[in-house]
Amino acid sequence: MANISGINPTSGPQPVQPNATAKQPAKPVATAQAPDTVEISEQAHLASKLAAIPDVRADLVARVRGEIAAGTYETDEKLEIAIANLLEEL
């Protein structure tokens, strides 16, 4: 077979030459940052107020317990109102 030489011959290792136009590391640019802000909606304010209200109205519970103990809680008027409300729901 014929020996073809001279077409794109490879050469041995060459030392690495630093690039004269190598970029210098970029200097940090100072940027102005806006301060963080929070806006709380009206619904959030109301939810906060509702969360502060206790689930049980202790004053009402104490009053009703006292009336039950005294025998004055169940009156004919209250029973008639309760029966009327029950019949309306049916």
N, CA, C and O atoms as a GROMACS GRO file, in nm:
protein
  360
    1MET      N    1   0.082  -0.116   0.000
    1MET     CA    2   0.000   0.000   0.000
    1MET      C    3   0.088   0.124   0.000
    1MET      O    4   0.200   0.122   0.050
    2ALA      N    5   0.036   0.229  -0.056
    2ALA     CA    6   0.115   0.351  -0.067
    2ALA      C    7   0.108   0.429   0.063
    2ALA      O    8   0.004   0.434   0.128
    3ASN      N    9   0.219   0.489   0.101
    3ASN     CA   10   0.227   0.568   0.223
    3ASN      C   11   0.203   0.713   0.185
    3ASN      O   12   0.282   0.772   0.112
    4ILE      N   13   0.094   0.770   0.235
    4ILE     CA   14   0.062   0.910   0.205
    4ILE      C   15   0.102   0.991   0.327
    4ILE      O   16   0.055   0.964   0.438
    5SER      N   17   0.186   1.089   0.308
    5SER     CA   18   0.229   1.172   0.419
    5SER      C   19   0.215   1.318   0.380
    5SER      O   20   0.206   1.352   0.262
    6GLY      N   21   0.215   1.403   0.479
    6GLY     CA   22   0.208   1.546   0.454
    6GLY      C   23   0.067   1.603   0.453
    6GLY      O   24   0.049   1.724   0.442
    7ILE      N   25  -0.032   1.518   0.464
    7ILE     CA   26  -0.169   1.570   0.470
    7ILE      C   27  -0.205   1.585   0.617
    7ILE      O   28  -0.224   1.487   0.689
    8ASN      N   29  -0.214   1.708   0.659
    8ASN     CA   30  -0.252   1.742   0.796
    8ASN      C   31  -0.174   1.659   0.897
    8ASN      O   32  -0.232   1.582   0.973
    9PRO      N   33  -0.043   1.674   0.897
    9PRO     CA   34   0.036   1.596   0.992
    9PRO      C   35   0.013   1.644   1.134
    9PRO      O   36  -0.009   1.764   1.156
   10THR      N   37   0.017   1.556   1.228
   10THR     CA   38   0.004   1.594   1.369
   10THR      C   39   0.141   1.625   1.424
   10THR      O   40   0.241   1.564   1.386
   11SER      N   41   0.144   1.719   1.513
   11SER     CA   42   0.272   1.755   1.574
   11SER      C   43   0.269   1.714   1.719
   11SER      O   44   0.164   1.677   1.772
   12GLY      N   45   0.380   1.722   1.784
   12GLY     CA   46   0.392   1.685   1.924
   12GLY      C   47   0.323   1.787   2.013
   12GLY      O   48   0.270   1.886   1.964
   13PRO      N   49   0.325   1.763   2.140
   13PRO     CA   50   0.261   1.855   2.234
   13PRO      C   51   0.327   1.992   2.232
   13PRO      O   52   0.448   2.004   2.216
   14GLN      N   53   0.247   2.093   2.247
   14GLN     CA   54   0.293   2.231   2.250
   14GLN      C   55   0.261   2.290   2.387
   14GLN      O   56   0.161   2.253   2.448
   15PRO      N   57   0.344   2.383   2.437
   15PRO     CA   58   0.312   2.446   2.566
   15PRO      C   59   0.190   2.538   2.550
   15PRO      O   60   0.167   2.595   2.444
   16VAL      N   61   0.114   2.549   2.657
   16VAL     CA   62  -0.005   2.635   2.657
   16VAL      C   63   0.040   2.779   2.672
   16VAL      O   64   0.115   2.812   2.764
   17GLN      N   65  -0.006   2.863   2.582
   17GLN     CA   66   0.028   3.005   2.586
   17GLN      C   67  -0.091   3.081   2.645
   17GLN      O   68  -0.204   3.062   2.600
   18PRO      N   69  -0.067   3.166   2.744
   18PRO     CA   70  -0.178   3.245   2.799
   18PRO      C   71  -0.230   3.340   2.693
   18PRO      O   72  -0.154   3.395   2.613
   19ASN      N   73  -0.358   3.358   2.693
   19ASN     CA   74  -0.423   3.448   2.598
   19ASN      C   75  -0.399   3.590   2.643
   19ASN      O   76  -0.431   3.627   2.756
   20ALA      N   77  -0.343   3.671   2.557
   20ALA     CA   78  -0.312   3.810   2.592
   20ALA      C   79  -0.438   3.891   2.612
   20ALA      O   80  -0.435   3.991   2.683
   21THR      N   81  -0.546   3.851   2.552
   21THR     CA   82  -0.670   3.927   2.564
   21THR      C   83  -0.767   3.859   2.660
   21THR      O   84  -0.888   3.878   2.651
   22ALA      N   85  -0.713   3.781   2.752
   22ALA     CA   86  -0.800   3.712   2.849
   22ALA      C   87  -0.876   3.816   2.930
   22ALA      O   88  -0.822   3.919   2.969
   23LYS      N   89  -1.001   3.785   2.954
   23LYS     CA   90  -1.086   3.878   3.030
   23LYS      C   91  -1.048   3.875   3.177
   23LYS      O   92  -1.021   3.770   3.234
   24GLN      N   93  -1.046   3.991   3.234
   24GLN     CA   94  -1.025   4.003   3.377
   24GLN      C   95  -1.157   3.972   3.447
   24GLN      O   96  -1.264   3.995   3.390
   25PRO      N   97  -1.152   3.920   3.568
   25PRO     CA   98  -1.277   3.893   3.639
   25PRO      C   99  -1.357   4.023   3.654
   25PRO      O  100  -1.302   4.128   3.685
   26ALA      N  101  -1.485   4.012   3.632
   26ALA     CA  102  -1.571   4.129   3.641
   26ALA      C  103  -1.578   4.178   3.785
   26ALA      O  104  -1.586   4.098   3.878
   27LYS      N  105  -1.574   4.308   3.800
   27LYS     CA  106  -1.587   4.367   3.933
   27LYS      C  107  -1.735   4.367   3.970
   27LYS      O  108  -1.820   4.394   3.885
   28PRO      N  109  -1.765   4.338   4.094
   28PRO     CA  110  -1.906   4.338   4.132
   28PRO      C  111  -1.965   4.478   4.120
   28PRO      O  112  -1.903   4.577   4.158
   29VAL      N  113  -2.084   4.482   4.068
   29VAL     CA  114  -2.153   4.609   4.050
   29VAL      C  115  -2.249   4.626   4.166
   29VAL      O  116  -2.329   4.538   4.196
   30ALA      N  117  -2.240   4.740   4.231
   30ALA     CA  118  -2.330   4.767   4.343
   30ALA      C  119  -2.468   4.796   4.287
   30ALA      O  120  -2.486   4.882   4.200
   31THR      N  121  -2.566   4.724   4.339
   31THR     CA  122  -2.704   4.746   4.295
   31THR      C  123  -2.786   4.791   4.414
   31THR      O  124  -2.770   4.741   4.526
   32ALA      N  125  -2.872   4.883   4.389
   32ALA     CA  126  -2.960   4.931   4.495
   32ALA      C  127  -3.078   4.836   4.504
   32ALA      O  128  -3.146   4.810   4.405
   33GLN      N  129  -3.102   4.784   4.622
   33GLN     CA  130  -3.213   4.693   4.642
   33GLN      C  131  -3.321   4.764   4.722
   33GLN      O  132  -3.293   4.829   4.823
   34ALA      N  133  -3.442   4.749   4.675
   34ALA     CA  134  -3.554   4.808   4.746
   34ALA      C  135  -3.578   4.728   4.874
   34ALA      O  136  -3.565   4.606   4.873
   35PRO      N  137  -3.614   4.794   4.982
   35PRO     CA  138  -3.642   4.720   5.106
   35PRO      C  139  -3.769   4.636   5.089
   35PRO      O  140  -3.859   4.672   5.013
   36ASP      N  141  -3.774   4.525   5.159
   36ASP     CA  142  -3.891   4.439   5.155
   36ASP      C  143  -4.008   4.510   5.222
   36ASP      O  144  -3.991   4.578   5.323
   37THR      N  145  -4.125   4.493   5.165
   37THR     CA  146  -4.245   4.552   5.224
   37THR      C  147  -4.353   4.444   5.232
   37THR      O  148  -4.354   4.349   5.154
   38VAL      N  149  -4.442   4.462   5.326
   38VAL     CA  150  -4.554   4.370   5.344
   38VAL      C  151  -4.680   4.453   5.356
   38VAL      O  152  -4.685   4.550   5.432
   39GLU      N  153  -4.782   4.414   5.282
   39GLU     CA  154  -4.912   4.479   5.293
   39GLU      C  155  -5.012   4.374   5.341
   39GLU      O  156  -5.028   4.270   5.278
   40ILE      N  157  -5.077   4.403   5.451
   40ILE     CA  158  -5.173   4.309   5.508
   40ILE      C  159  -5.313   4.354   5.469
   40ILE      O  160  -5.351   4.469   5.492
   41SER      N  161  -5.388   4.263   5.410
   41SER     CA  162  -5.521   4.296   5.361
   41SER      C  163  -5.619   4.317   5.476
   41SER      O  164  -5.594   4.279   5.590
   42GLU      N  165  -5.731   4.378   5.441
   42GLU     CA  166  -5.837   4.400   5.540
   42GLU      C  167  -5.890   4.266   5.591
   42GLU      O  168  -5.922   4.252   5.709
   43GLN      N  169  -5.900   4.169   5.500
   43GLN     CA  170  -5.948   4.036   5.540
   43GLN      C  171  -5.852   3.973   5.642
   43GLN      O  172  -5.897   3.906   5.735
   44ALA      N  173  -5.723   3.994   5.624
   44ALA     CA  174  -5.626   3.938   5.719
   44ALA      C  175  -5.640   4.005   5.855
   44ALA      O  176  -5.626   3.939   5.958
   45HIS      N  177  -5.666   4.136   5.855
   45HIS     CA  178  -5.687   4.205   5.982
   45HIS      C  179  -5.811   4.148   6.053
   45HIS      O  180  -5.808   4.124   6.173
   46LEU      N  181  -5.919   4.128   5.977
   46LEU     CA  182  -6.041   4.073   6.037
   46LEU      C  183  -6.018   3.930   6.087
   46LEU      O  184  -6.066   3.893   6.194
   47ALA      N  185  -5.946   3.852   6.009
   47ALA     CA  186  -5.917   3.714   6.052
   47ALA      C  187  -5.836   3.714   6.180
   47ALA      O  188  -5.855   3.628   6.266
   48SER      N  189  -5.745   3.809   6.193
   48SER     CA  190  -5.665   3.818   6.315
   48SER      C  191  -5.752   3.854   6.435
   48SER      O  192  -5.735   3.799   6.544
   49LYS      N  193  -5.846   3.946   6.414
   49LYS     CA  194  -5.937   3.983   6.523
   49LYS      C  195  -6.026   3.865   6.562
   49LYS      O  196  -6.051   3.842   6.680
   50LEU      N  197  -6.074   3.791   6.461
   50LEU     CA  198  -6.159   3.676   6.491
   50LEU      C  199  -6.082   3.567   6.565
   50LEU      O  200  -6.137   3.500   6.652
   51ALA      N  201  -5.956   3.551   6.532
   51ALA     CA  202  -5.874   3.450   6.599
   51ALA      C  203  -5.852   3.486   6.746
   51ALA      O  204  -5.830   3.398   6.829
   52ALA      N  205  -5.859   3.615   6.778
   52ALA     CA  206  -5.838   3.659   6.915
   52ALA      C  207  -5.961   3.636   7.002
   52ALA      O  208  -5.951   3.634   7.125
   53ILE      N  209  -6.078   3.619   6.940
   53ILE     CA  210  -6.202   3.597   7.015
   53ILE      C  211  -6.204   3.451   7.061
   53ILE      O  212  -6.183   3.361   6.980
   54PRO      N  213  -6.229   3.427   7.188
   54PRO     CA  214  -6.231   3.288   7.236
   54PRO      C  215  -6.348   3.212   7.173
   54PRO      O  216  -6.453   3.270   7.144
   55ASP      N  217  -6.330   3.082   7.153
   55ASP     CA  218  -6.434   2.999   7.095
   55ASP      C  219  -6.556   2.987   7.187
   55ASP      O  220  -6.668   2.973   7.139
   56VAL      N  221  -6.534   2.992   7.316
   56VAL     CA  222  -6.641   2.978   7.414
   56VAL      C  223  -6.658   3.111   7.486
   56VAL      O  224  -6.562   3.169   7.537
   57ARG      N  225  -6.782   3.158   7.489
   57ARG     CA  226  -6.810   3.281   7.562
   57ARG      C  227  -6.831   3.245   7.709
   57ARG      O  228  -6.941   3.207   7.750
   58ALA      N  229  -6.725   3.257   7.784
   58ALA     CA  230  -6.726   3.213   7.924
   58ALA      C  231  -6.832   3.287   8.006
   58ALA      O  232  -6.894   3.228   8.094
   59ASP      N  233  -6.854   3.415   7.976
   59ASP     CA  234  -6.954   3.490   8.053
   59ASP      C  235  -7.094   3.435   8.029
   59ASP      O  236  -7.173   3.426   8.123
   60LEU      N  237  -7.125   3.400   7.905
   60LEU     CA  238  -7.257   3.344   7.874
   60LEU      C  239  -7.273   3.206   7.937
   60LEU      O  240  -7.380   3.174   7.990
   61VAL      N  241  -7.170   3.125   7.930
   61VAL     CA  242  -7.176   2.991   7.990
   61VAL      C  243  -7.198   3.001   8.140
   61VAL      O  244  -7.278   2.926   8.196
   62ALA      N  245  -7.129   3.092   8.205
   62ALA     CA  246  -7.144   3.109   8.350
   62ALA      C  247  -7.286   3.156   8.385
   62ALA      O  248  -7.345   3.109   8.482
   63ARG      N  249  -7.339   3.248   8.304
   63ARG     CA  250  -7.475   3.299   8.332
   63ARG      C  251  -7.578   3.188   8.315
   63ARG      O  252  -7.666   3.173   8.399
   64VAL      N  253  -7.568   3.111   8.207
   64VAL     CA  254  -7.665   3.004   8.181
   64VAL      C  255  -7.653   2.895   8.288
   64VAL      O  256  -7.755   2.842   8.332
   65ARG      N  257  -7.532   2.861   8.328
   65ARG     CA  258  -7.515   2.762   8.435
   65ARG      C  259  -7.583   2.810   8.564
   65ARG      O  260  -7.647   2.732   8.634
   66GLY      N  261  -7.567   2.938   8.592
   66GLY     CA  262  -7.631   2.993   8.712
   66GLY      C  263  -7.782   2.987   8.703
   66GLY      O  264  -7.849   2.955   8.801
   67GLU      N  265  -7.836   3.019   8.583
   67GLU     CA  266  -7.982   3.014   8.565
   67GLU      C  267  -8.034   2.870   8.576
   67GLU      O  268  -8.139   2.846   8.635
   68ILE      N  269  -7.959   2.775   8.520
   68ILE     CA  270  -8.001   2.635   8.529
   68ILE      C  271  -7.999   2.589   8.674
   68ILE      O  272  -8.091   2.521   8.719
   69ALA      N  273  -7.894   2.626   8.748
   69ALA     CA  274  -7.884   2.588   8.889
   69ALA      C  275  -7.997   2.650   8.970
   69ALA      O  276  -8.047   2.588   9.064
   70ALA      N  277  -8.037   2.772   8.934
   70ALA     CA  278  -8.144   2.840   9.009
   70ALA      C  279  -8.282   2.796   8.962
   70ALA      O  280  -8.382   2.827   9.027
   71GLY      N  281  -8.288   2.723   8.848
   71GLY     CA  282  -8.417   2.679   8.797
   71GLY      C  283  -8.490   2.785   8.718
   71GLY      O  284  -8.610   2.773   8.696
   72THR      N  285  -8.421   2.889   8.676
   72THR     CA  286  -8.486   2.999   8.603
   72THR      C  287  -8.451   3.001   8.455
   72THR      O  288  -8.494   3.091   8.383
   73TYR      N  289  -8.375   2.903   8.408
   73TYR     CA  290  -8.332   2.906   8.268
   73TYR      C  291  -8.444   2.868   8.174
   73TYR      O  292  -8.468   2.936   8.074
   74GLU      N  293  -8.514   2.758   8.204
   74GLU     CA  294  -8.621   2.712   8.116
   74GLU      C  295  -8.750   2.784   8.152
   74GLU      O  296  -8.814   2.756   8.254
   75THR      N  297  -8.788   2.876   8.065
   75THR     CA  298  -8.914   2.947   8.085
   75THR      C  299  -9.009   2.905   7.974
   75THR      O  300  -8.966   2.851   7.872
   76ASP      N  301  -9.138   2.929   7.995
   76ASP     CA  302  -9.237   2.894   7.893
   76ASP      C  303  -9.210   2.971   7.763
   76ASP      O  304  -9.228   2.916   7.654
   77GLU      N  305  -9.168   3.095   7.774
   77GLU     CA  306  -9.140   3.177   7.655
   77GLU      C  307  -9.024   3.118   7.574
   77GLU      O  308  -9.032   3.109   7.452
   78LYS      N  309  -8.918   3.077   7.642
   78LYS     CA  310  -8.803   3.018   7.572
   78LYS      C  311  -8.841   2.887   7.506
   78LYS      O  312  -8.797   2.858   7.395
   79LEU      N  313  -8.923   2.806   7.574
   79LEU     CA  314  -8.966   2.679   7.516
   79LEU      C  315  -9.052   2.702   7.392
   79LEU      O  316  -9.037   2.630   7.293
   80GLU      N  317  -9.142   2.800   7.396
   80GLU     CA  318  -9.227   2.830   7.279
   80GLU      C  319  -9.142   2.877   7.161
   80GLU      O  320  -9.169   2.838   7.047
   81ILE      N  321  -9.042   2.958   7.186
   81ILE     CA  322  -8.953   3.006   7.079
   81ILE      C  323  -8.875   2.888   7.020
   81ILE      O  324  -8.861   2.878   6.898
   82ALA      N  325  -8.826   2.799   7.105
   82ALA     CA  326  -8.750   2.684   7.058
   82ALA      C  327  -8.838   2.592   6.974
   82ALA      O  328  -8.794   2.541   6.871
   83ILE      N  329  -8.961   2.569   7.018
   83ILE     CA  330  -9.053   2.483   6.944
   83ILE      C  331  -9.088   2.546   6.810
   83ILE      O  332  -9.093   2.476   6.708
   84ALA      N  333  -9.111   2.677   6.807
   84ALA     CA  334  -9.143   2.747   6.682
   84ALA      C  335  -9.026   2.738   6.585
   84ALA      O  336  -9.046   2.715   6.465
   85ASN      N  337  -8.905   2.756   6.634
   85ASN     CA  338  -8.786   2.746   6.547
   85ASN      C  339  -8.770   2.604   6.493
   85ASN      O  340  -8.733   2.585   6.377
   86LEU      N  341  -8.797   2.505   6.577
   86LEU     CA  342  -8.786   2.366   6.534
   86LEU      C  343  -8.889   2.335   6.426
   86LEU      O  344  -8.856   2.268   6.328
   87LEU      N  345  -9.012   2.383   6.442
   87LEU     CA  346  -9.116   2.358   6.343
   87LEU      C  347  -9.085   2.427   6.210
   87LEU      O  348  -9.117   2.374   6.104
   88GLU      N  349  -9.023   2.544   6.215
   88GLU     CA  350  -8.986   2.615   6.091
   88GLU      C  351  -8.880   2.537   6.013
   88GLU      O  352  -8.880   2.538   5.890
   89GLU      N  353  -8.791   2.471   6.084
   89GLU     CA  354  -8.685   2.395   6.018
   89GLU      C  355  -8.738   2.267   5.956
   89GLU      O  356  -8.679   2.215   5.860
   90LEU      N  357  -8.849   2.215   6.008
   90LEU     CA  358  -8.907   2.092   5.953
   90LEU      C  359  -8.987   2.130   5.833
   90LEU      O  360  -9.046   2.044   5.768
   0.00000   0.00000   0.00000
